[in-house]
Amino acid sequence: MKTLQEKVCELEKEVESLRDENESLWFLLEEFEKSNLVNPEYRKNFDEAFKKARFNTLMSMKRIGEAW
């Protein structure tokens, strides 16, 4: 059976991996926003998705005791 310290180390690695993935996805979203979305339907869908993602990020903690 794993010790608590081993489990904490595994979870910290998973958290770091998820943070990296999150940063990559935000980069992609920002690049999409900068691109020219000519079709109004696509632009509307993108704007709604970006606002939801931004809201979720602003409402979450970046690190323990630290909020955006």
N, C-alpha and C positions, 0 to 999 in steps of 0.2 A: 504494500500500500504506500502511496506517495505521501511524503511529508507535506505539511502546509507550505513550507518554503519552496519546495519543488513546484507545487501547484501555483503559487504566486508567480514564480519565474515564468512558467508556461503562459499564464494569463497576461503577464506584462508583455511577453513577446507577441501574443495575439493582439493585444491592444495597439502595440506599435505597428503591426502589420495593417490593422484596420485604419489607423491614422494615416499611414502612407497611401492606402487606397482612397481614403476620403480626400486627401490633398490632390491626388491625381484626378479624381472625378470633379473636384471644384475647378481645377485648371481647365479641364475639358469644357465645363459649363461656361466658364469665362471666355474661352476661345469661341464657342458657339455664339455667345452673346455679341462678341465683337464682329462676327461674320455678318454678311448681308442676308438677312432672312426676308426675301422679297414677298413671298406668299403670305398674305395676312393671316390665313388660318394657321400656318406653321408658327408664325410669329406669336400669335395669341397663345397657342399651346406651350410654346417655349417660355413665354413670359410667366404663365401660370406655374409651370414646373419650377422655374428659377425662383420665383417668389416663395413657393412652398419650401424649397431646399434652403433658401436663405433664412427663412423664419425658423426652420428646425435647427439650423446651425446657431443662430443667435440665441435660441432658447436652451441650448445644451451647454454643458461645461466642457471647456477645453482641457483643463487639468483640474485635479482636486483643488477646490477652493478658488477656482479661477473661472470666470464667465466671460463671454464675449461682450 
